[in-house]
Amino acid sequence: MRHRLPRRSPVLPIVVGIVLALVAGVGAIRAVWVDTLNASAGDPPGVERAGLGDRADRAEARAARCDGVPLSAPRELRGIWITTVENIDWPSRPGLPVDQIKAEYLSWLDLAQQRNLNAVFVHVRPSGDALWPSQYAPWSEWITGVRGQGPGFDLMQWMIDETHRRDIEFHAWFNPYRGSQPAPAGAGPDIDALAPDHPLRKHPEWAVVYPSAGTTGSRLHFNPGIPEARKFVEDSMLEAVEKYDVDGVHFDDFFYQYPVGKQDFPDDAAYRQYGGGKSKADWRRDNVNQLVQEMSQRIKQLKPWVKFGISPFGIWRNSATDPSGSPTRGLQSYDDIYADTRLWVREQWLDYIVPQLYWNIGFDVADYAKLLPWWAGVVKDTRVQLYIGQADYRVGQSGPWSDPGELDRELALNRTYQQVTGSIHFSAKSVRADALGSVSKYAAHFYATPALPPVMRWLPNAAPAAPVVRSRADGDNVELSWTGRGVSAAVYRVENDTARLVATRRGGDGEFTGPKGTYCVTELDRSWNEGPPGESPPPG
């Protein structure tokens, strides 16, 4: 999903004649600037702001009490992207022993726990391949180093089990239409270099080479304009939803390839056959819209509780092109990559959207402080939750990103908009590197305590009953244990006039040890709907 480096630091083409002289480092950043919009009052239906929520949520919070005081738990999605393509994050290199593959993944979960994160977004379909034994796709080369060769066990099942053991959400991150990675690391434009069972070897009529062979970055794509190819791509992703207990299906911004120079995506034959009288641009947008709408419907038909979200490029359209757009001067996802991101929100095909806002506050052509309210306005009056893609990978670059407080200020600004209900950080290795101490800085201010993911009230709601809680004194500590029927449990400790969230545990039964005090435990369903608290009796 994420930009090139391979992902977040691509070298993008010149857009509408404007050269965006951005940060040095790994290439020019896609740029934009936007007029300031006012934060809108009130939450969109079904959306909770961290610690706030809609009126029904506030009423429930008032009703739920522990030892006579109200419960308080931040409601905020906090995530990291874990990139497998080209081994950016994990595994550190292909062909590692199984024990090291596992140890490295567990280290990312350790990091998530240490930083009080509650979701990971794992790259499980980088390029028409899979990180699970699939009947639709070969094993990813980034695991074993051999295209089509698996590690000898069900990696996906193991990852999900270990992630859930920590009470962290597992979102399966897919690139729908990518067929290969550029050579020499990947197969490039050469179908014969793909794994023997790669679907594009079986269906070369679905394959598109873009940019053209001999151009830097040349690779294979599934043609989005061929209905049979789109159906196959959907089926291959839905296989993972059917087989595994994923919490979410996640796409990034790669549908049609970002433009390279003046090369056009070579889909003329498909357009002649399937264009139906539309302009080529409208036809391409419709192809992507159909994928998004059909995936939304099919996911919910298969497992209604699985969330569906997309992390698009941060610009929909420039206001010079469309008055409804942001006043930007950069690449437009609507026009240049045929991704009508605003439509997906307005039609509520998504449960959440994560615009990649990888620009600093005050940047003259890409002001984070102006794009943020524009996106808040997009989700307003919809049920779609807004998370923000944060550019941890840029910290330490020259200019404003040499300031370790940039992300800290961005997260502070996020919290001034009720529509913003979380952040996802790109990428895992940048969060671990903590360049300039920036992660420690924002984590101390905003992630110092655990948080529950925001509730999506349109998903199945089966809030469990209160658990039975027991306690036992152990010196200066209290040992809690409880039994219940939830998917997860939340532990609260009374501090002055509030019972604050101090821990979560996976499963209905659990244990917790903490300093002496008064505690309560609640149970949650898999959509994070919370039941009433069970109070701990005085420890005996």
C-alpha angles and dihedrals in degrees: 000000000000128000128285117284048108088308125015104027107051128161101238128197124259106274121214090338095300120125111207107210098201136156125329118238123068098008144294116322122228104257142207145151128209140192116255114260124195118251108254120235121244132020124280112249111286095010125119125198116214106283093353122064130160126314093272090053092050091049090052090049090053091049095048108078137168117205087343097307128101124260118246124195127157111240106210138129109234115181149157130212113233108202121203100175110107086357092275093157109355141055093017088225136353122267099034120155113268092248091057093045088055095042092053093050091049088052089060090052088049088054092049091052093046091054094043093244119158105196140046125197107207123195102235101157109035100158118359088304134100144227090215135058099275134181088208104047142027123250113276116261091221091076105048101010090240119097109241096010118118129210094247098258139060098276095181094054091048093049093050093047092051093044093050090046086067091047091246123139118246114214115187108222116209135184099208104196106025111114102180144355122248118273142287093034091035136029092269113194095334113108090190090060092061122098111283092250097043109134093232089061088055093043109030088162087072093055127103124185113216131199093022121266111278092034119110109261096022111164145153124267136186106245107249090201096065110085093208091053092049091050091050092050090050092048092049092055095041089055087071091049091051097045101039141048096242119165095209147008111226133190128183129205100291111107107115109016119263107260118267113206111303095326114127122214103262101235101122095124093053090046092053090050101040107017094103095200095304122129111262091250093051091045092052092048090049090052091056093042090054091052092051095045094045093047090050092052096042095048092053092045090053100039115358093197096058112104122227121207142160132206106209133182108280098248123072099175136333116251089233086065098036126012089219091061130086117270092255135146100206145087112313118220091206095054105026105038098018094239111141093197096169091054091055089057096043091050089046093228087143133063091206140002127207112195111200102238099180098161131098127249109269097018102150097226098028111031112180089200090061100041092050096063091043090060091043086057092050094057094040111117092015129095092233113119119227120221122171126231106227123207103227088151091067097058110114095030117123123278121019092354089066086073110090090208098063096095090040089059092045092054089047089053091049089061093059090068117070091204092064107088102168152341137240119205126218112246141003095224091052092051089051093045090056092199112212088355089283096138092049088050098053093036091056091052102039111013101041093119134035120273134201117229113254116268119250101208095196090064121083112295119207104149107189128234122260114286124237106253129200129184138194131189116239109179107288092349137076121222113210128194129175144177124214146135102251130118088231139008132218124209120211129190123201111241114177106304098349138062104222129200110254104164147357129212133195117243134026094273121057153139136232135179121202143147119295113286145096117302139184131191128208130190124226133198122228091272089056095251105156128221128208120293126261111214123221114238117232106288114260 
